[in-house]
Amino acid sequence: MMPPDQTTEAAAPAYDVALVPTLLLHTPSPLPPMTGRVSLGTPVVRPLTAAQAAEGDGDWQDFLESQVGRYDYMLLSLVCSFRPARDGSPFVDAGIGIRLEAPDEPTDRQPIAWSISPKKRAAPVSPSVTQLKLTAKLMLVEAGVEYAPEQGSREELFVVGMGERDSDPEWRFSATADTPLVGDESLALIVRVPTGVLARAHITMAATVKQRRLGLIPYRAELPAALRTIDVR
């Protein structure tokens, strides 16, 4: 199977993301935007082809050949970095969403997230050691770190991905008692696009920070133009 090129993804230009606080009634004055806490790498998009599969050791060549003339498949990946604050105000949670669309196309000709990674995980994993693999039907597998709870376990989840086979996948991160929301996180999805259709990906992000005086403050990200909308094809 072919793991996505992690070195290419890591080399993509990263942008510092400004977090703008949501207006709250209990704050005595408007809070300033927060900077230096989050950065996003420019998403990398790569087509997945039967010829590419034939050159490697992947077993998904037959699947792609069965889709010729109907659907094309693209791998979209990016890295998000969460940093600690100097004043000790931690992230409580964060969310990253990707809305897929094909402008002016009917509902049955819209792109979808065929597969996403990570799906569930109880602890962070550095992108430099994450190994993504593709199954025979182009499903992403995060080798060795996918969530597998023990029977009766109530372990808290650090990240949950959702929206597979839909047009608006997202990932939700939550700090736990043992795991602060700090460090790099690698996200990936396989986008299924009807053949001949031009598709876009719109990225959004939000986070909640716990401040000592004001408590929980929700923020939304103001993404630079290079991150807001990505041409999938």
C-alpha positions in Angstrom: 0.0 0.0 0.0 1.1 3.6 -0.6 1.4 6.0 2.3 0.9 9.6 1.4 4.1 11.7 1.1 4.5 13.1 4.6 7.6 15.1 3.6 5.8 16.9 0.9 3.0 17.8 3.3 5.3 19.0 6.0 7.2 21.3 3.4 4.0 23.1 2.4 4.0 26.8 3.5 2.4 27.4 6.9 0.4 30.4 7.9 -0.2 31.9 11.3 -3.9 32.0 11.9 -5.6 34.9 13.7 -8.3 33.8 16.2 -11.1 36.3 16.6 -13.2 36.1 19.8 -17.0 35.7 19.6 -18.8 38.7 21.1 -19.8 37.8 24.7 -22.1 39.8 27.0 -20.0 39.2 30.1 -16.8 40.6 28.8 -16.2 44.3 30.0 -14.7 45.2 26.6 -14.1 43.6 23.2 -11.2 41.1 23.3 -8.4 41.5 20.8 -7.7 38.8 18.2 -5.3 36.1 19.4 -2.2 35.4 17.3 0.7 33.0 17.5 -1.4 30.1 18.9 -2.4 28.3 15.7 -0.9 27.8 12.2 -2.1 25.8 9.2 0.0 24.4 6.4 -1.2 25.0 2.9 -3.3 22.0 1.9 -1.6 19.6 -0.6 -3.7 18.0 -3.2 -2.6 14.9 -5.2 -4.5 12.8 -7.7 -4.7 9.1 -7.1 -4.5 7.1 -10.3 -4.4 3.4 -11.4 -1.1 4.0 -13.0 0.3 5.3 -9.8 -1.0 2.2 -8.0 0.5 -0.1 -10.5 4.0 1.4 -10.0 3.8 0.9 -6.2 2.8 -1.9 -3.9 -0.8 -0.7 -3.5 -3.7 -3.1 -4.0 -6.2 -0.3 -5.0 -5.5 -0.4 -8.7 -8.5 -2.6 -9.5 -10.8 -0.3 -7.6 -9.6 2.8 -9.4 -9.9 1.0 -12.8 -13.5 0.2 -11.9 -14.2 3.9 -11.4 -12.8 5.2 -14.7 -15.2 7.5 -16.5 -17.3 7.9 -13.3 -15.2 9.2 -10.5 -11.7 10.5 -9.8 -10.0 10.4 -6.4 -7.8 13.1 -4.9 -5.8 13.0 -1.7 -6.0 16.3 0.3 -3.8 16.7 3.3 -2.7 19.5 5.7 -0.9 20.0 9.0 -2.4 22.1 11.9 -0.1 23.3 14.7 -1.4 24.2 18.2 0.9 26.2 20.5 0.8 26.9 24.2 0.1 30.4 25.5 2.6 32.5 27.5 -0.1 33.5 29.9 -1.1 29.8 30.5 -4.6 30.1 28.8 -5.0 26.6 27.3 -7.0 25.4 24.4 -10.1 23.5 25.5 -11.2 22.3 22.1 -10.8 23.1 18.4 -12.5 22.2 15.2 -11.4 22.1 11.5 -14.0 21.8 8.8 -13.7 21.3 5.0 -16.7 22.0 2.8 -16.5 20.4 -0.6 -18.4 21.8 -3.5 -18.7 21.8 -7.3 -20.2 25.2 -8.3 -23.2 25.0 -10.7 -23.3 21.2 -10.5 -26.4 19.3 -9.4 -26.6 17.4 -6.1 -25.6 14.1 -7.7 -22.5 15.6 -9.2 -21.0 17.1 -6.0 -17.7 15.9 -4.5 -17.7 14.0 -1.2 -15.2 12.9 1.4 -14.7 9.3 0.5 -12.4 8.6 3.5 -10.9 10.7 6.3 -8.0 10.4 8.7 -7.8 10.4 11.7 -11.2 9.0 12.6 -10.8 8.5 16.3 -7.7 8.7 18.5 -7.1 9.0 22.2 -3.7 10.7 22.0 -1.8 13.0 19.6 0.6 11.5 17.1 3.4 13.5 15.5 2.9 13.9 11.7 6.6 12.9 11.3 5.8 9.4 12.5 2.3 9.0 11.2 2.0 6.3 8.5 -1.1 6.5 6.4 -2.0 3.6 4.2 -4.7 3.0 1.6 -6.9 -0.1 1.6 -8.1 -1.8 -1.6 -11.1 0.5 -1.8 -9.1 3.7 -1.0 -10.0 3.9 2.6 -7.4 5.8 4.7 -5.9 3.9 7.6 -3.6 5.5 10.2 -1.4 2.5 10.8 -0.9 1.5 14.4 -2.7 4.4 16.0 -6.4 4.1 15.2 -8.6 4.1 18.2 -9.4 0.6 19.5 -11.0 0.9 22.9 -10.9 -2.0 25.4 -14.2 -3.5 26.3 -15.9 -1.3 29.0 -13.3 1.4 28.5 -14.4 5.1 28.9 -11.2 6.6 27.6 -11.5 10.2 26.5 -10.9 10.9 22.8 -8.4 13.5 21.8 -9.6 13.8 18.2 -12.8 12.7 16.4 -13.2 12.9 12.6 -16.7 12.8 11.1 -18.5 13.4 7.8 -17.2 10.5 5.7 -19.2 10.0 2.5 -20.5 13.6 2.9 -19.5 17.0 1.5 -18.6 18.6 4.9 -16.1 16.5 6.8 -14.6 17.9 10.1 -12.3 17.0 12.9 -12.9 18.0 16.5 -10.0 18.1 19.0 -10.5 18.1 22.8 -7.9 18.6 25.5 -8.1 15.8 28.1 -6.9 15.6 31.7 -3.7 13.9 30.5 -3.3 15.5 27.1 -3.2 19.3 26.4 -4.1 20.5 22.9 -0.6 21.4 21.9 1.5 20.2 18.9 1.2 19.3 15.3 -1.7 17.3 13.8 -1.8 15.8 10.3 -5.2 15.6 8.6 -6.1 13.9 5.4 -9.1 13.0 3.2 -9.7 11.2 0.0 -12.0 13.4 -2.1 -14.3 11.6 -4.7 -15.0 13.9 -7.6 -17.3 13.0 -10.6 -15.2 12.8 -13.8 -15.0 16.1 -15.6 -16.2 18.2 -12.6 -14.2 21.1 -11.1 -14.2 20.9 -7.3 -13.3 23.3 -4.4 -12.6 22.8 -0.7 -13.5 25.6 1.7 -11.7 25.5 5.1 -13.0 26.8 8.4 -11.6 26.6 11.9 -12.8 27.5 15.5 -11.4 27.0 19.0 -12.2 27.5 22.6 -9.7 29.0 25.1 -10.0 28.9 28.9 -8.9 32.2 30.4 -8.4 32.7 34.1 -10.7 35.8 34.5 -13.3 35.3 31.8 -13.6 31.5 31.6 -14.3 29.8 28.3 -13.9 32.1 25.3 -15.0 30.8 21.8 -12.9 32.0 18.8 -13.2 31.7 15.1 -10.3 31.6 12.7 -9.7 34.3 10.1 -7.9 32.3 7.5 -5.7 33.9 4.8 -7.0 33.7 1.2 -4.5 30.9 0.4 -6.2 28.7 3.0 -9.9 29.6 2.7 -10.5 28.0 -0.7 -8.5 25.3 -2.3 -8.9 24.0 -5.9 -9.2 20.3 -5.6 -9.2 20.0 -9.4 
